Amino acid sequence: MSKLYEKYLQLKKENNNTIYLFKSGIFYISIQEDAEFLANEFSFKITNLNEEITKCGFPQTRLGYYIQRLQEKNIKFQIIDPKYEKVQNNEDYINNENIKRIINE
C-alpha cells in the first residue's frame, strides 16, 4: 500500500466529509472516493495511481480556480502538501505557491 493511500485512509478516518487534495509534483490529486466525487462534479478524467488506486486531479496552476469552484459549491476540502502537512490558510498557500513559481521562472 502506498504512503499516499495510507495518509488518505488516516485523513478519511478523522474526517470522512472532507475532500483531500494532495500536492503531487506539479499537480493536485484526489484518490479513491474523493476522485470519483470530483470527477462527477468537474468532469475530471479518472486514471490509475497504481493497479488498485484510482486518482484524478488538475495542474497546480489551476489551484485558485478549483478552490473557488469548491467553495462556490460548498464542498469541504483540505489541501495536503508534504512540505506543510495540512494547509491551514488556502489564500496564503496559493500566494506562497505563486511566488515560488515566479522565482523559479
N, C-alpha and C positions, 0 to 999 in steps of 0.2 A: 504494500500500500504506500502511495506517495506521501511525502510530508505535507504537501498542499491539501490532499484529501483528508489527512488526519486533522489538520488545522480546521478545515471546513466542518468536519464532524464535531469537533470540540466547540466551535462557534455556534453551530446549529443547536447543539445540546443546551448551550447557555441562552440562546435566543432564536427560536425557530421562526419567528415572524420577521426576521431581517434578511435582506438580500445582501450577500457579501461579494464585493468586487475586489479581486486580488490583483495587485500590480505584478505583472509578469513580463519583464523586458520592456518593450515599448507598447504593451497592451494592458488592458484591464479585462480580466476574465472572470466569469462565474462558472461554477461547476454544478453538475447533477441537477437537482430540483430547481435551484436558482437559475441555472442556464435555461432550463425548459420554460420557466416563468418569463424570463427576459426575452427569449426567442418569440414567445407568443405576444408579448407587449410591444416589441420593437422590430419584429421580423428579422431577428438575427439568425444566422445560419448556425446550427449545432454541428460541432465536429467532435472528434475524439481526442482527449488528452492522452489516453492510453487505451488498451483494449477494454477496460471496464468503466472508465470515467468519461463522461461527456462534458463539453465546455462550449461556451460562446463568449464573445467579447467584442471590444472595439479598441481602436488605437488611442494612445494617451492624448493625442491632440484633440480628441473629441470629448474628453472628460467633462469639461464645463458644460457642454451641450447636454450630455446624458444626465449629469447631476440635476440640471434644470428640469429636464423631462421627468426624471424620477420624482422630484419634488412636486411638480405640477400634478402628477398622478397620485400624490400622497403615498408613495411606496417607500417604506422604511428600508434604508440601505446603510452599509458601512464599508468604507474603503480600508483594505488591508494592504499595507505597504511593508515589506520586510524591514525597511530602514526605521520605520516608526511604529511598527505593530499596527494597532488600530489608530486611524486618523481621527482626531478629536474635532478639528475645525476644517470643514471642507474648503471654505473660501481661502484660508491661509495656505492650505495644502496646494490648491490649484495655483495660487500666486507663486509659491516656492518652486513648484514644478516648472512653471513658465519661465521663471528667472533662470533656473538651471539649464533649460533648453536653450535660451538665448545665449547664455555664457558659452555653452558647448558649441554653438554655431559660430 
